[in-house]
Amino acid sequence: MTSDTAKGSYVDPGKAFDRDMNYIPDRITRDGRDGWPVQAGRYRLIVARACPWANRSIIVRRLLGLEHAISIGYCGPTHDARSWTFDLDPGGVDPVLGIERLQEAYFKRFPGYARGITVPAIVDVPTGEVVTNDFPWITHDLATEWTEFHREGAPDLWPAGVRDEMAEVMQRIFTEVNNGVYRCGFAGSQEAYDAAYDRLFAALDWLEERLATRRFLMGETITEADVRLFTTLARFDAVYHGHFKCNRQKLSELPVLWAYARDLFQTPGFGETIDFGQIKRHYYVVHSDINPTGIVPQGPDPDVWLTPHGREALGGHPFGNGTAPLPER
């Protein structure tokens, strides 16, 4: 599941966590081969700032300057067993789709849809039907299929010369880090937790070594690989270290990764997408089997993300030959 929907029921006692990776496979492409052609103004991206998987699409949309082509709707940080809801909007209704729950867009296309009602999701505005919730392809296609609508100076998030290596790096980041923190947090046995913990920190050690001599994962400029890693790192000390028991070290105690994460946070398009209050409220309130009191911790202090990181000494430029995105409207 992209982001779990049933409040409280996350840990399967005695078992390791197994993420459901079956999503709506449709893609929005230039040639419209799945029935969904690229078309400015037609689609609405539904996200939640709390969700790391949705956070990827928020960042990519900002970096590429697609705000004018794809509108965005924000769900609140918590949800119940049925669906993410639009409780941040006046009257709890998305102002474009006119719905209270994301579930309505899923059901409009697939009555009784039995899988998770997840974010990010792209909805076809004219019909009100969900198009896809396949989060890895959503950001890939924003970068490669929507180029006609990219802003001038948009970065190349999928540079041709490193795509093969990038795919390997992103796969390891997904299995060992992005999903690895969940395997720790939702482990149903000591054995499952211990194995997940060891895998997670082995991967973080690998990333410490990789990033010691290069500013970004693939070299001198940001790519989608950096986006995918960043959304997990941004949540590490606030949530995963304590709530998910990923506690060998805090991110702030891993010198290379901590500097790298701050470098990205301070790069336009990244830090402004992070809302630590919503992030903490989502995890500590929704995961009631892990945190039955629902108490949301006050710390850590978010101002530490704005401290100097020193990564400029490694050279490179976040946007390559391009430019930073303009401030968000």
Contacts in CASP RR format, 6 or more apart in sequence:
PFRMAT RR
TARGET T0000
AUTHOR 0000-0000-0000
METHOD contacts of the structure
MODEL  1
MTSDTAKGSYVDPGKAFDRDMNYIPDRITRDGRDGWPVQAGRYRLIVARA
CPWANRSIIVRRLLGLEHAISIGYCGPTHDARSWTFDLDPGGVDPVLGIE
RLQEAYFKRFPGYARGITVPAIVDVPTGEVVTNDFPWITHDLATEWTEFH
REGAPDLWPAGVRDEMAEVMQRIFTEVNNGVYRCGFAGSQEAYDAAYDRL
FAALDWLEERLATRRFLMGETITEADVRLFTTLARFDAVYHGHFKCNRQK
LSELPVLWAYARDLFQTPGFGETIDFGQIKRHYYVVHSDINPTGIVPQGP
DPDVWLTPHGREALGGHPFGNGTAPLPER
1 19 0 8 1.000
1 20 0 8 1.000
1 115 0 8 1.000
1 116 0 8 1.000
1 118 0 8 1.000
2 23 0 8 1.000
2 51 0 8 1.000
2 53 0 8 1.000
2 54 0 8 1.000
2 116 0 8 1.000
2 118 0 8 1.000
2 119 0 8 1.000
2 120 0 8 1.000
2 133 0 8 1.000
2 135 0 8 1.000
3 48 0 8 1.000
3 51 0 8 1.000
3 53 0 8 1.000
3 54 0 8 1.000
3 84 0 8 1.000
3 118 0 8 1.000
3 119 0 8 1.000
4 10 0 8 1.000
4 116 0 8 1.000
4 286 0 8 1.000
5 79 0 8 1.000
5 81 0 8 1.000
5 82 0 8 1.000
5 83 0 8 1.000
5 84 0 8 1.000
5 116 0 8 1.000
5 117 0 8 1.000
5 118 0 8 1.000
6 81 0 8 1.000
7 78 0 8 1.000
7 79 0 8 1.000
7 80 0 8 1.000
7 81 0 8 1.000
7 286 0 8 1.000
7 288 0 8 1.000
8 286 0 8 1.000
8 287 0 8 1.000
8 288 0 8 1.000
8 289 0 8 1.000
9 81 0 8 1.000
9 289 0 8 1.000
10 17 0 8 1.000
10 186 0 8 1.000
10 287 0 8 1.000
10 289 0 8 1.000
10 290 0 8 1.000
11 17 0 8 1.000
11 185 0 8 1.000
11 186 0 8 1.000
11 187 0 8 1.000
11 188 0 8 1.000
11 289 0 8 1.000
11 290 0 8 1.000
12 186 0 8 1.000
12 188 0 8 1.000
13 188 0 8 1.000
13 189 0 8 1.000
14 188 0 8 1.000
14 189 0 8 1.000
14 192 0 8 1.000
15 188 0 8 1.000
15 189 0 8 1.000
15 192 0 8 1.000
16 183 0 8 1.000
16 187 0 8 1.000
16 188 0 8 1.000
16 189 0 8 1.000
16 192 0 8 1.000
16 195 0 8 1.000
16 196 0 8 1.000
17 182 0 8 1.000
17 183 0 8 1.000
17 185 0 8 1.000
17 186 0 8 1.000
17 187 0 8 1.000
17 188 0 8 1.000
17 192 0 8 1.000
17 196 0 8 1.000
19 179 0 8 1.000
19 182 0 8 1.000
20 115 0 8 1.000
20 116 0 8 1.000
22 115 0 8 1.000
23 118 0 8 1.000
23 132 0 8 1.000
23 133 0 8 1.000
23 134 0 8 1.000
23 135 0 8 1.000
24 110 0 8 1.000
24 130 0 8 1.000
24 131 0 8 1.000
24 132 0 8 1.000
24 133 0 8 1.000
24 134 0 8 1.000
25 34 0 8 1.000
25 132 0 8 1.000
25 134 0 8 1.000
25 137 0 8 1.000
26 34 0 8 1.000
26 35 0 8 1.000
26 36 0 8 1.000
26 131 0 8 1.000
26 132 0 8 1.000
26 134 0 8 1.000
27 33 0 8 1.000
27 34 0 8 1.000
27 36 0 8 1.000
27 132 0 8 1.000
27 134 0 8 1.000
27 137 0 8 1.000
27 141 0 8 1.000
27 145 0 8 1.000
28 34 0 8 1.000
28 36 0 8 1.000
28 37 0 8 1.000
28 38 0 8 1.000
28 43 0 8 1.000
28 122 0 8 1.000
28 131 0 8 1.000
28 132 0 8 1.000
28 141 0 8 1.000
28 145 0 8 1.000
28 146 0 8 1.000
29 36 0 8 1.000
29 37 0 8 1.000
29 38 0 8 1.000
29 141 0 8 1.000
29 145 0 8 1.000
30 37 0 8 1.000
30 38 0 8 1.000
30 145 0 8 1.000
30 148 0 8 1.000
31 37 0 8 1.000
32 38 0 8 1.000
36 43 0 8 1.000
36 124 0 8 1.000
36 131 0 8 1.000
36 132 0 8 1.000
38 145 0 8 1.000
38 146 0 8 1.000
38 148 0 8 1.000
38 149 0 8 1.000
40 68 0 8 1.000
40 69 0 8 1.000
40 70 0 8 1.000
40 149 0 8 1.000
41 69 0 8 1.000
41 70 0 8 1.000
41 71 0 8 1.000
41 125 0 8 1.000
42 124 0 8 1.000
42 125 0 8 1.000
42 126 0 8 1.000
43 70 0 8 1.000
43 71 0 8 1.000
43 122 0 8 1.000
43 123 0 8 1.000
43 124 0 8 1.000
43 125 0 8 1.000
43 131 0 8 1.000
44 70 0 8 1.000
44 71 0 8 1.000
44 72 0 8 1.000
44 73 0 8 1.000
44 94 0 8 1.000
44 96 0 8 1.000
44 97 0 8 1.000
44 122 0 8 1.000
44 123 0 8 1.000
44 125 0 8 1.000
45 57 0 8 1.000
45 61 0 8 1.000
45 70 0 8 1.000
45 71 0 8 1.000
45 72 0 8 1.000
45 73 0 8 1.000
45 120 0 8 1.000
45 121 0 8 1.000
45 122 0 8 1.000
45 138 0 8 1.000
46 72 0 8 1.000
46 73 0 8 1.000
46 75 0 8 1.000
46 84 0 8 1.000
46 94 0 8 1.000
46 102 0 8 1.000
46 105 0 8 1.000
46 119 0 8 1.000
46 120 0 8 1.000
46 121 0 8 1.000
46 122 0 8 1.000
46 123 0 8 1.000
47 54 0 8 1.000
47 55 0 8 1.000
47 57 0 8 1.000
47 58 0 8 1.000
47 72 0 8 1.000
47 73 0 8 1.000
47 74 0 8 1.000
47 75 0 8 1.000
47 119 0 8 1.000
47 120 0 8 1.000
48 54 0 8 1.000
48 74 0 8 1.000
48 75 0 8 1.000
48 76 0 8 1.000
48 77 0 8 1.000
48 84 0 8 1.000
48 119 0 8 1.000
48 278 0 8 1.000
48 282 0 8 1.000
49 55 0 8 1.000
49 58 0 8 1.000
49 74 0 8 1.000
49 76 0 8 1.000
49 77 0 8 1.000
49 273 0 8 1.000
49 274 0 8 1.000
49 275 0 8 1.000
49 278 0 8 1.000
49 279 0 8 1.000
50 76 0 8 1.000
50 77 0 8 1.000
50 78 0 8 1.000
50 275 0 8 1.000
50 278 0 8 1.000
50 279 0 8 1.000
50 281 0 8 1.000
50 282 0 8 1.000
50 283 0 8 1.000
51 119 0 8 1.000
51 120 0 8 1.000
51 282 0 8 1.000
52 178 0 8 1.000
52 231 0 8 1.000
52 232 0 8 1.000
52 234 0 8 1.000
52 235 0 8 1.000
53 118 0 8 1.000
53 119 0 8 1.000
53 120 0 8 1.000
53 135 0 8 1.000
53 231 0 8 1.000
54 119 0 8 1.000
54 120 0 8 1.000
54 135 0 8 1.000
55 231 0 8 1.000
55 234 0 8 1.000
55 273 0 8 1.000
55 274 0 8 1.000
56 120 0 8 1.000
56 135 0 8 1.000
56 139 0 8 1.000
56 227 0 8 1.000
56 228 0 8 1.000
56 231 0 8 1.000
57 120 0 8 1.000
57 135 0 8 1.000
57 138 0 8 1.000
57 139 0 8 1.000
57 142 0 8 1.000
58 72 0 8 1.000
58 273 0 8 1.000
59 227 0 8 1.000
59 230 0 8 1.000
59 231 0 8 1.000
59 269 0 8 1.000
59 270 0 8 1.000
59 273 0 8 1.000
60 139 0 8 1.000
60 142 0 8 1.000
60 143 0 8 1.000
60 157 0 8 1.000
60 224 0 8 1.000
60 227 0 8 1.000
61 67 0 8 1.000
61 70 0 8 1.000
61 72 0 8 1.000
61 142 0 8 1.000
62 268 0 8 1.000
62 269 0 8 1.000
62 272 0 8 1.000
62 273 0 8 1.000
62 325 0 8 1.000
62 328 0 8 1.000
63 154 0 8 1.000
63 155 0 8 1.000
63 157 0 8 1.000
63 222 0 8 1.000
63 227 0 8 1.000
63 269 0 8 1.000
63 325 0 8 1.000
64 142 0 8 1.000
64 143 0 8 1.000
64 146 0 8 1.000
64 150 0 8 1.000
64 151 0 8 1.000
64 154 0 8 1.000
64 155 0 8 1.000
64 157 0 8 1.000
65 149 0 8 1.000
65 150 0 8 1.000
65 151 0 8 1.000
65 154 0 8 1.000
65 325 0 8 1.000
66 142 0 8 1.000
66 146 0 8 1.000
66 149 0 8 1.000
66 150 0 8 1.000
66 151 0 8 1.000
67 328 0 8 1.000
67 329 0 8 1.000
68 149 0 8 1.000
69 146 0 8 1.000
69 149 0 8 1.000
70 122 0 8 1.000
70 142 0 8 1.000
70 146 0 8 1.000
71 96 0 8 1.000
71 125 0 8 1.000
73 86 0 8 1.000
73 94 0 8 1.000
73 96 0 8 1.000
74 86 0 8 1.000
74 88 0 8 1.000
74 89 0 8 1.000
75 84 0 8 1.000
75 85 0 8 1.000
75 86 0 8 1.000
75 87 0 8 1.000
75 88 0 8 1.000
75 102 0 8 1.000
75 119 0 8 1.000
76 84 0 8 1.000
76 85 0 8 1.000
76 86 0 8 1.000
76 87 0 8 1.000
76 88 0 8 1.000
76 278 0 8 1.000
77 275 0 8 1.000
77 277 0 8 1.000
77 278 0 8 1.000
77 279 0 8 1.000
77 281 0 8 1.000
77 282 0 8 1.000
77 285 0 8 1.000
78 281 0 8 1.000
78 282 0 8 1.000
78 285 0 8 1.000
78 286 0 8 1.000
79 85 0 8 1.000
79 286 0 8 1.000
82 101 0 8 1.000
82 103 0 8 1.000
82 117 0 8 1.000
83 101 0 8 1.000
83 102 0 8 1.000
83 103 0 8 1.000
83 104 0 8 1.000
83 106 0 8 1.000
83 117 0 8 1.000
84 101 0 8 1.000
84 102 0 8 1.000
84 103 0 8 1.000
84 117 0 8 1.000
84 119 0 8 1.000
85 92 0 8 1.000
85 100 0 8 1.000
85 101 0 8 1.000
85 102 0 8 1.000
86 92 0 8 1.000
86 93 0 8 1.000
86 94 0 8 1.000
86 99 0 8 1.000
86 100 0 8 1.000
86 101 0 8 1.000
86 102 0 8 1.000
89 95 0 8 1.000
92 100 0 8 1.000
93 99 0 8 1.000
93 100 0 8 1.000
94 100 0 8 1.000
96 125 0 8 1.000
97 104 0 8 1.000
97 105 0 8 1.000
97 123 0 8 1.000
97 125 0 8 1.000
97 128 0 8 1.000
99 105 0 8 1.000
99 128 0 8 1.000
101 117 0 8 1.000
102 117 0 8 1.000
102 119 0 8 1.000
102 121 0 8 1.000
103 113 0 8 1.000
103 117 0 8 1.000
105 121 0 8 1.000
105 123 0 8 1.000
105 128 0 8 1.000
105 129 0 8 1.000
105 130 0 8 1.000
106 113 0 8 1.000
106 117 0 8 1.000
106 121 0 8 1.000
106 130 0 8 1.000
107 113 0 8 1.000
108 127 0 8 1.000
108 128 0 8 1.000
108 129 0 8 1.000
108 130 0 8 1.000
109 127 0 8 1.000
109 129 0 8 1.000
109 130 0 8 1.000
110 130 0 8 1.000
118 133 0 8 1.000
118 135 0 8 1.000
119 133 0 8 1.000
120 133 0 8 1.000
120 135 0 8 1.000
120 138 0 8 1.000
121 130 0 8 1.000
121 131 0 8 1.000
121 132 0 8 1.000
121 133 0 8 1.000
122 130 0 8 1.000
122 131 0 8 1.000
122 132 0 8 1.000
122 133 0 8 1.000
122 138 0 8 1.000
123 129 0 8 1.000
123 130 0 8 1.000
123 131 0 8 1.000
124 130 0 8 1.000
124 131 0 8 1.000
132 138 0 8 1.000
139 157 0 8 1.000
139 224 0 8 1.000
139 227 0 8 1.000
140 158 0 8 1.000
140 224 0 8 1.000
143 156 0 8 1.000
143 157 0 8 1.000
143 158 0 8 1.000
143 224 0 8 1.000
144 158 0 8 1.000
151 325 0 8 1.000
151 326 0 8 1.000
152 323 0 8 1.000
153 319 0 8 1.000
153 321 0 8 1.000
153 322 0 8 1.000
153 323 0 8 1.000
154 322 0 8 1.000
155 221 0 8 1.000
155 222 0 8 1.000
155 318 0 8 1.000
155 319 0 8 1.000
155 320 0 8 1.000
155 322 0 8 1.000
156 221 0 8 1.000
156 223 0 8 1.000
157 222 0 8 1.000
157 223 0 8 1.000
157 224 0 8 1.000
157 227 0 8 1.000
158 166 0 8 1.000
158 223 0 8 1.000
158 224 0 8 1.000
159 166 0 8 1.000
159 218 0 8 1.000
159 221 0 8 1.000
159 223 0 8 1.000
162 218 0 8 1.000
162 219 0 8 1.000
162 223 0 8 1.000
165 218 0 8 1.000
166 217 0 8 1.000
166 218 0 8 1.000
166 223 0 8 1.000
166 224 0 8 1.000
166 225 0 8 1.000
169 217 0 8 1.000
169 218 0 8 1.000
169 225 0 8 1.000
170 224 0 8 1.000
170 225 0 8 1.000
170 228 0 8 1.000
172 203 0 8 1.000
172 206 0 8 1.000
173 203 0 8 1.000
173 207 0 8 1.000
173 225 0 8 1.000
173 228 0 8 1.000
173 229 0 8 1.000
173 232 0 8 1.000
174 228 0 8 1.000
176 199 0 8 1.000
176 200 0 8 1.000
176 202 0 8 1.000
176 203 0 8 1.000
177 200 0 8 1.000
177 203 0 8 1.000
177 204 0 8 1.000
177 207 0 8 1.000
177 229 0 8 1.000
177 232 0 8 1.000
178 228 0 8 1.000
178 229 0 8 1.000
178 231 0 8 1.000
178 232 0 8 1.000
180 196 0 8 1.000
180 199 0 8 1.000
180 200 0 8 1.000
180 203 0 8 1.000
181 200 0 8 1.000
181 232 0 8 1.000
181 235 0 8 1.000
181 236 0 8 1.000
181 240 0 8 1.000
181 244 0 8 1.000
181 246 0 8 1.000
182 244 0 8 1.000
183 192 0 8 1.000
183 196 0 8 1.000
183 199 0 8 1.000
183 200 0 8 1.000
184 193 0 8 1.000
184 196 0 8 1.000
184 197 0 8 1.000
184 200 0 8 1.000
184 240 0 8 1.000
184 244 0 8 1.000
184 245 0 8 1.000
184 246 0 8 1.000
185 193 0 8 1.000
185 196 0 8 1.000
185 240 0 8 1.000
185 243 0 8 1.000
185 244 0 8 1.000
185 245 0 8 1.000
185 246 0 8 1.000
185 290 0 8 1.000
186 244 0 8 1.000
186 290 0 8 1.000
187 193 0 8 1.000
187 196 0 8 1.000
193 245 0 8 1.000
197 245 0 8 1.000
197 246 0 8 1.000
197 248 0 8 1.000
200 246 0 8 1.000
201 246 0 8 1.000
201 248 0 8 1.000
201 249 0 8 1.000
204 254 0 8 1.000
204 257 0 8 1.000
207 229 0 8 1.000
207 256 0 8 1.000
207 257 0 8 1.000
208 254 0 8 1.000
208 255 0 8 1.000
208 256 0 8 1.000
208 257 0 8 1.000
209 256 0 8 1.000
210 217 0 8 1.000
211 217 0 8 1.000
211 256 0 8 1.000
211 257 0 8 1.000
211 260 0 8 1.000
212 256 0 8 1.000
213 314 0 8 1.000
214 220 0 8 1.000
214 314 0 8 1.000
215 260 0 8 1.000
215 263 0 8 1.000
215 311 0 8 1.000
215 314 0 8 1.000
215 315 0 8 1.000
215 316 0 8 1.000
216 222 0 8 1.000
216 223 0 8 1.000
216 225 0 8 1.000
216 226 0 8 1.000
216 260 0 8 1.000
216 316 0 8 1.000
216 318 0 8 1.000
217 223 0 8 1.000
217 225 0 8 1.000
217 226 0 8 1.000
217 229 0 8 1.000
218 225 0 8 1.000
218 226 0 8 1.000
219 316 0 8 1.000
220 315 0 8 1.000
220 316 0 8 1.000
220 317 0 8 1.000
220 320 0 8 1.000
221 316 0 8 1.000
221 317 0 8 1.000
221 318 0 8 1.000
221 319 0 8 1.000
221 320 0 8 1.000
222 264 0 8 1.000
222 267 0 8 1.000
222 318 0 8 1.000
222 319 0 8 1.000
226 264 0 8 1.000
230 261 0 8 1.000
230 264 0 8 1.000
230 265 0 8 1.000
230 270 0 8 1.000
232 240 0 8 1.000
233 251 0 8 1.000
233 257 0 8 1.000
233 260 0 8 1.000
233 261 0 8 1.000
233 264 0 8 1.000
234 261 0 8 1.000
234 265 0 8 1.000
234 271 0 8 1.000
234 274 0 8 1.000
234 279 0 8 1.000
235 279 0 8 1.000
235 283 0 8 1.000
236 246 0 8 1.000
236 250 0 8 1.000
236 251 0 8 1.000
237 250 0 8 1.000
237 251 0 8 1.000
237 252 0 8 1.000
237 300 0 8 1.000
238 276 0 8 1.000
238 279 0 8 1.000
238 280 0 8 1.000
238 299 0 8 1.000
238 300 0 8 1.000
239 279 0 8 1.000
239 280 0 8 1.000
239 283 0 8 1.000
239 284 0 8 1.000
240 246 0 8 1.000
241 247 0 8 1.000
241 250 0 8 1.000
241 251 0 8 1.000
243 283 0 8 1.000
243 284 0 8 1.000
243 287 0 8 1.000
243 290 0 8 1.000
243 291 0 8 1.000
244 290 0 8 1.000
251 257 0 8 1.000
251 258 0 8 1.000
251 261 0 8 1.000
252 258 0 8 1.000
252 300 0 8 1.000
252 304 0 8 1.000
259 309 0 8 1.000
259 310 0 8 1.000
259 311 0 8 1.000
260 309 0 8 1.000
260 311 0 8 1.000
261 305 0 8 1.000
262 305 0 8 1.000
262 306 0 8 1.000
262 307 0 8 1.000
262 309 0 8 1.000
262 311 0 8 1.000
263 309 0 8 1.000
263 310 0 8 1.000
263 311 0 8 1.000
264 270 0 8 1.000
264 271 0 8 1.000
265 271 0 8 1.000
265 274 0 8 1.000
265 305 0 8 1.000
265 306 0 8 1.000
266 305 0 8 1.000
266 306 0 8 1.000
266 309 0 8 1.000
267 318 0 8 1.000
267 324 0 8 1.000
268 324 0 8 1.000
268 325 0 8 1.000
268 327 0 8 1.000
269 324 0 8 1.000
269 325 0 8 1.000
271 305 0 8 1.000
272 328 0 8 1.000
274 305 0 8 1.000
276 302 0 8 1.000
277 296 0 8 1.000
280 296 0 8 1.000
280 297 0 8 1.000
281 296 0 8 1.000
283 291 0 8 1.000
284 291 0 8 1.000
284 294 0 8 1.000
284 295 0 8 1.000
284 296 0 8 1.000
284 297 0 8 1.000
285 291 0 8 1.000
285 294 0 8 1.000
285 296 0 8 1.000
288 294 0 8 1.000
318 324 0 8 1.000
END
